[in-house]
Amino acid sequence: MPFDEHGQRRGRRPSRNVLGGPIAVCSSEPMTGFFRNGCCETSPEDLGSHTVCAAVTAAFLAFSKARGNDLSMPRPEFGFAGLKPGDHWCLCAPRWQEALEAGAAPQVVLRATEEGALRHCKLEDLTRFAIDLT
């Protein structure tokens, strides 16, 4: 089994979020993440860098669909019911950055956004869209 009893990938160090702490769960309903463990963890196999935990919006879903990735369409063959506004989902960091530049970036859960997102996005931009800071 590739995961331990805490949902962490075996054989690698625990994932850290963009704030430097342990990564939090992004969503288990719907189940998200490159590894489908609810966390926005990444690895060299994750070519899309599914590292940004976002609360998707109708504007973002329309933007993504226009870019060729219809996240709202159910894909039962993959156990995917399709996303609706308000769902939390691990987005590809380059797509989040693209949406930011187009004015369609969704809000972000920083504690569940993996530090690898910083290879594609600036922390200050992610922070401006954060919903989990007090």
N, C-alpha and C positions, 0 to 999 in steps of 0.2 A: 504494500500500500504506500502511495507517495506522500501521505499526510500522517502526522502524529495525532495523538488524542486531543490536541489543542487546535487542530486544523492548520498547523504550520507545515510547510513543505519539509520533508525529511532531507537531511544532508546539506542544508544551507542555513545560513544565519537568519534569525528572525527578521522579517521585513520591518522597515522603519517608515514613518510617515514624513511628510514635508516639514513638520515641526520638530523632527528629531526623536519623537517618541515611538512606542510600539504602534503598529498599524491597527486600526479599529476595523470592525466589520462594516462593509458598505451596505450590503443587502443580502438577505437570504430569501426574500420574497419580493421580487423574483431573485433567484439565485444568480449571482453575478461573479465576475472575475475570470481572468484567463484560465485559471485552474478550476473554476466553478466551485469555489469554497467560500464565497461571500466576500472575499477580500480582493483588493486591487493590487495583488502581488504580481511580480513580473519575473521573467527569466530570459536567457538568450533565445529561447524558442518563441517568445512573445514578440513577434516582429512589429506588431502594432503599438506596443507599449500601453497596455490597458491599465493605466495607473491613476487616472483621475476619477475619484468618486464624485459623481454629479447627481443632482436632483433634476432630472430631465424636464424640459418645458415643451409646450406645443411648438414654440418658435424653434427650439433646437431640433426637435424631431422632424419638422419640415425642412430645416437646413440640412440635416443628415440625409434625409430622403432625396433631396435635390442633388446631393453629392454622390448618390448611388448606394447608400446604405440605409434602407428603410427599417429602422428599429421598431416601428410600430406594427409591422406586419407579423402576424403569428407564423411561426415555423414549427408546427407540431412534430415534424420528423426529427427536430433537434430538441424537443421538449421546451420550446420557447413560445410563450403566449403573446409576445409583442409587448412593447413598453407603452405606458400612458403617462401623461404629465404628472409629476410628483414622484414617480418611481426613482429609486436610486440605482445607478448603474455605473460600472467601471468603463469609462470612456477611454479611447485611445488619446493619449496626450496631444499628439499632433492635430487630431480632429478638434479637440477642445480649443487649441490655439487658433486653428483656422476659424472656428466659430466665434472666438473672441474678436478676431480681426474683421469679421463680417457683421458684428453686432448681435450675434445670436448665442453667445455663451451662456450655458446654464450655471446655476449656483453650484458650489463645491463644498464637500465635507472634507476639510483639511486633515482631520485626524484619521481619515480613511483613505487619503490620497497618498500613494506610495512615493517615496523620495525620487524614484526614477523619473517621475513626471517633470522634475526640474531640468532634465536634459532637453525638454521641448518647451517648457512654460516657465515664466518668471514667477517666483514666490509672491512678489507684490501683486501681480495680476490675479493669481489664484486667491490671495487674501482678500482682494476687493470683492470677490464673488463668494466668500466664505459664509456659510450659514451656521457654523459651529463655534464661532468665537463670541465671547461675552465682552 
